[in-house]
Amino acid sequence: MTTADDTARTRLEELRSVTLQRLSALRGEHDAVVDASRDSNADDEHDPEGATIAFERAQVDALVRDALARLESVDDALRRIDDGTYGICTVCGDRIAPGRLEVRPTATTCVACATG
């Protein structure tokens, strides 16, 4: 493993940790919204408060799905480091520019393939 891979692994592990913390916080927020809905009128359509709670629950659910997708992409990038394919474009097979990986450490494509 190269120094670049070590640096990438460190950044990805930090990103994984932050994502897990965010996921935990979002799940706690989801639980709070669900608990709040238990204390409100169950008729979302006619209860102004119910619509707000339903919207908040849907919004938190979307954020949880986003965090789970990010976690999956980080785990995939860590696997690519392990198998020696990290930093190689999955479309054309060329190296992904270090600057792109610095900005987007989970990138699987080079700029040309990502925009083409």
C-alpha positions as CSV (number, residue, x, y, z in Angstrom):
1,M,0.0,0.0,0.0
2,T,1.3,3.4,-0.9
3,T,1.5,6.6,1.1
4,A,-1.3,8.0,-1.0
5,D,-3.4,4.9,-0.1
6,D,-2.6,5.4,3.6
7,T,-3.7,9.1,3.4
8,A,-6.9,8.1,1.5
9,R,-7.6,5.4,4.1
10,T,-7.2,7.9,6.9
11,R,-9.5,10.4,5.2
12,L,-12.1,7.7,4.4
13,E,-12.0,6.3,8.0
14,E,-12.6,9.9,9.3
15,L,-15.5,10.4,6.9
16,R,-16.9,7.0,7.9
17,S,-16.7,8.0,11.6
18,V,-18.4,11.4,10.9
19,T,-21.1,9.6,8.9
20,L,-21.8,7.1,11.6
21,Q,-22.1,9.9,14.1
22,R,-24.5,11.7,11.8
23,L,-26.5,8.6,11.2
24,S,-26.8,8.0,15.0
25,A,-28.0,11.6,15.5
26,L,-30.5,11.3,12.7
27,R,-31.9,8.1,14.0
28,G,-32.3,9.8,17.4
29,E,-34.1,12.7,15.7
30,H,-36.3,10.2,13.8
31,D,-37.2,8.5,17.1
32,A,-38.1,11.9,18.6
33,V,-40.3,12.8,15.7
34,V,-42.0,9.4,15.9
35,D,-42.5,9.8,19.7
36,A,-44.0,13.3,19.1
37,S,-46.4,11.9,16.6
38,R,-47.7,9.4,19.2
39,D,-48.8,12.4,21.3
40,S,-50.6,14.1,18.5
41,N,-53.8,13.6,16.6
42,A,-53.3,10.6,14.2
43,D,-55.3,12.4,11.4
44,D,-52.5,14.1,9.5
45,E,-54.9,15.3,6.8
46,H,-57.0,17.4,9.1
47,D,-54.6,18.2,11.9
48,P,-52.2,21.1,11.0
49,E,-49.7,19.7,13.5
50,G,-49.9,16.2,12.0
51,A,-48.8,17.4,8.6
52,T,-45.8,19.1,10.1
53,I,-44.8,15.9,11.9
54,A,-45.3,13.8,8.8
55,F,-43.1,16.2,6.8
56,E,-40.4,16.2,9.5
57,R,-40.4,12.4,9.6
58,A,-40.1,12.2,5.8
59,Q,-37.3,14.7,5.8
60,V,-35.4,12.8,8.5
61,D,-36.0,9.6,6.6
62,A,-34.5,11.1,3.5
63,L,-31.4,12.3,5.4
64,V,-31.0,8.8,7.0
65,R,-31.1,7.2,3.5
66,D,-28.5,9.8,2.3
67,A,-26.2,9.0,5.2
68,L,-26.5,5.2,4.6
69,A,-25.6,5.8,0.9
70,R,-22.6,7.8,1.9
71,L,-21.5,5.1,4.4
72,E,-21.8,2.5,1.6
73,S,-19.7,4.6,-0.8
74,V,-17.1,5.0,1.9
75,D,-17.0,1.3,2.6
76,D,-16.7,0.6,-1.1
77,A,-13.8,3.0,-1.4
78,L,-12.1,1.3,1.6
79,R,-12.5,-2.1,-0.2
80,R,-11.0,-0.6,-3.3
81,I,-7.9,0.5,-1.3
82,D,-7.7,-3.1,0.0
83,D,-7.9,-4.7,-3.4
84,G,-5.6,-2.2,-5.1
85,T,-8.2,-0.5,-7.4
86,Y,-8.7,2.7,-5.5
87,G,-8.1,5.7,-7.7
88,I,-8.7,3.8,-10.9
89,C,-11.6,4.9,-13.1
90,T,-14.2,2.2,-13.3
91,V,-15.2,3.3,-16.8
92,C,-11.9,3.9,-18.7
93,G,-9.4,2.3,-16.4
94,D,-7.2,5.5,-16.2
95,R,-6.0,6.9,-12.9
96,I,-8.3,9.4,-11.2
97,A,-6.6,12.7,-10.6
98,P,-5.4,13.1,-7.0
99,G,-7.2,16.5,-6.8
100,R,-10.5,14.8,-7.6
101,L,-9.9,12.1,-4.9
102,E,-8.9,14.8,-2.4
103,V,-12.2,16.6,-3.0
104,R,-14.3,13.5,-3.5
105,P,-12.5,10.5,-1.8
106,T,-15.2,8.1,-2.8
107,A,-15.0,8.9,-6.5
108,T,-15.1,5.9,-8.9
109,T,-14.6,7.8,-12.1
110,C,-12.2,10.3,-13.6
111,V,-13.5,13.8,-14.4
112,A,-13.7,13.0,-18.1
113,C,-15.9,9.9,-17.6
114,A,-17.9,11.6,-14.8
115,T,-18.8,14.5,-17.2
116,G,-19.0,12.6,-20.4
